[in-house]
Amino acid sequence: MLLRGSDNTEFEMKVVGYQFPHLENERYDSDWLNVRIRVKLPEVSWVATDPSLLTWELERLIEWLESIADGERVNAEESFTEPNLRFELIEEEPKRLRVYFELESRPGWAAYDAARMDDLWVEVEIDAEKLKESAASLREDLKRFAIRVGH
């Protein structure tokens, strides 16, 4: 998934594997995904990789993005078990998304004391077609790293 803002900001997210590839039947542990993010803000950029999402949370994020692209009503926020990433729909028209970074998803120069500081984020305006493309790329990741046990 790649989201680009008009001010040269970028957020890229890709699943790079299971946290525990050898565990296939363990509730939760079999479904943790290592997620690589790349963030580019006007002044700085960073890359981080961490087990930030469960497989079914990725599926829920994909459905949320697709619903926004289709103009359906959604909850304004999509958050996960690990609070490393959080997505928020800021505006419906034009579609404007914000991605917040916490804990291990923050760069070393932006240390944290607690989750939900809400001080580090990237915001992008995105049209429906680009949003569908982003959801489709995440769906490809989910095909490669499918739900094993579920919740």
C-alpha atoms as one frame of an Amber mdcrd trajectory, in Angstrom:
protein
   0.000   0.000   0.000   1.296   3.413  -0.924  -0.436   6.650   0.038   0.974
   9.897  -1.361   0.107  13.366  -0.188   0.166  16.508  -2.288   2.909  17.972
  -0.073   5.374  15.207  -1.021   4.462  13.056   1.984   4.251   9.283   1.655
   3.155   6.317   3.714   3.996   2.849   2.485   2.986  -0.339   4.282   3.804
  -3.915   3.343   3.482  -7.239   5.128   6.867  -8.948   5.101   5.959 -12.187
   6.901   4.520 -13.866   9.925   6.177 -13.028  13.229   6.242 -16.750  14.038
   6.259 -18.581  10.685   6.757 -21.970  12.362   3.594 -21.633  14.493   0.555
 -22.585  12.438  -2.103 -23.476  15.019  -1.519 -21.145  17.962  -4.249 -18.648
  18.702  -2.895 -15.117  18.158   0.780 -16.119  17.792   0.125 -17.835  14.439
  -1.539 -14.707  13.065   0.888 -11.913  13.989   2.260 -10.175  10.911   5.557
  -8.331  10.565   4.706  -5.045   8.890   7.246  -2.789   7.214   6.388   0.883
   6.981   8.171   3.650   5.148   7.217   7.209   6.014   8.277  10.366   4.222
   7.387  13.745   5.675   8.551  17.081   4.241  11.582  17.261   6.550  12.287
  13.655   7.605  11.739  10.029   6.704  12.072   6.641   8.388  11.492   2.933
   7.997  10.300   0.541  10.690   9.407  -3.140  10.796   7.436  -4.640  13.652
   4.692  -7.233  14.306   2.015  -4.554  14.267  -1.092  -6.341  12.964  -2.934
  -9.604  13.259  -4.100 -11.198  10.008  -7.753 -10.464  10.724  -6.907  -6.861
  11.623  -5.295  -6.510   8.203  -8.465  -7.912   6.648 -10.553  -5.405   8.620
  -8.282  -2.537   7.484  -8.662  -3.622   3.851 -12.448  -3.677   4.178 -12.393
  -0.256   5.869 -10.328   1.249   3.023 -12.573  -0.344   0.393 -15.675   1.000
   2.124 -14.233   4.512   2.176 -13.372   4.215  -1.527 -16.960   3.117  -2.247
 -18.366   6.092  -0.330 -19.901   3.938   2.410 -20.245   5.092   5.988 -17.449
   3.841   8.243 -16.161   4.405  11.733 -13.831   7.381  11.570 -10.977   5.440
  13.188  -9.385   2.057  12.588  -7.089   0.871  15.394  -5.521  -2.439  16.333
  -4.437  -4.666  19.230  -0.914  -3.260  19.065  -1.213   0.527  19.052   1.719
   1.034  16.648  -0.487   2.277  13.805  -3.863   3.950  13.747  -5.828   5.167
  10.741  -8.360   7.968  10.810 -10.741   9.286   8.185 -10.445  13.052   8.561
 -12.735  14.058   5.666 -15.077  12.099   3.429 -15.001  14.503   0.442 -12.339
  14.943  -0.554 -11.161  11.726   1.079  -8.467  12.588   3.604  -6.755   9.942
   5.731  -4.351  10.332   8.612  -2.010   7.580   9.841  -0.656   7.906  13.386
   2.599   6.298  14.546   3.214   5.031  18.043   5.596   2.744  19.940   7.853
   0.736  17.592   6.505   2.496  14.504   8.042   5.768  15.609  11.539   6.754
  14.483  14.387   6.760  17.002  14.478  10.555  17.113  10.815  10.693  18.244
  10.911   8.654  21.422   7.654   7.927  23.198   6.576   7.699  26.808   3.169
   6.205  26.204   0.882   5.147  23.378  -1.594   7.568  21.756   0.516  10.662
  21.927  -1.123  11.774  18.649   1.880  13.933  17.796   3.368  12.030  14.863
   1.284  11.375  11.762   1.059  11.638   8.018  -2.051  12.946   6.279  -2.978
  12.353   2.660  -5.814  13.328   0.388  -6.588  10.363  -1.841  -9.106   9.666
  -4.571 -11.272   6.548  -4.588  -9.293   4.804  -7.333  -5.937   5.178  -5.532
  -7.574   4.041  -2.304  -8.874   0.912  -4.052  -5.372   0.261  -5.413  -3.948
   0.547  -1.903  -6.544  -1.847  -0.514  -5.857  -4.279  -3.381  -2.125  -4.305
  -2.641  -2.862  -5.109   1.009  -5.243  -7.843  -0.121  -2.327  -9.366  -2.076
  -0.268  -9.298   1.135  -3.125 -11.048   2.936  -3.227 -13.750   0.259   0.470
 -14.445   0.845   0.106 -14.335   4.645  -3.429 -15.596   5.190  -5.417 -15.953
   8.384  -4.228 -19.186  10.004  -6.291 -19.566  13.169  -8.394 -16.411  13.402
  -9.953 -14.937  16.508
